[in-house]
């Protein structure tokens, strides 16, 4: 994920959430190409709101 925002906090919850989002993307990449994975797919995979995703990342990645 090359378009990460600077973390607002470095507490355990932030670290855990960011890791969960990254792991969800990696898991979904095993089944689908990147261009077929949406933010909604990632959020559904780990049961978080899209707002949580966008708190930590600008987008999934890529140009």
Secondary structure, 3 states (H helix, E strand, C coil): CCCECCCCCCCHHHHHHHHHHHHHHHHHHCCCCHHHCCHHHHHHHHCCCHHHHHHHECCCCCC
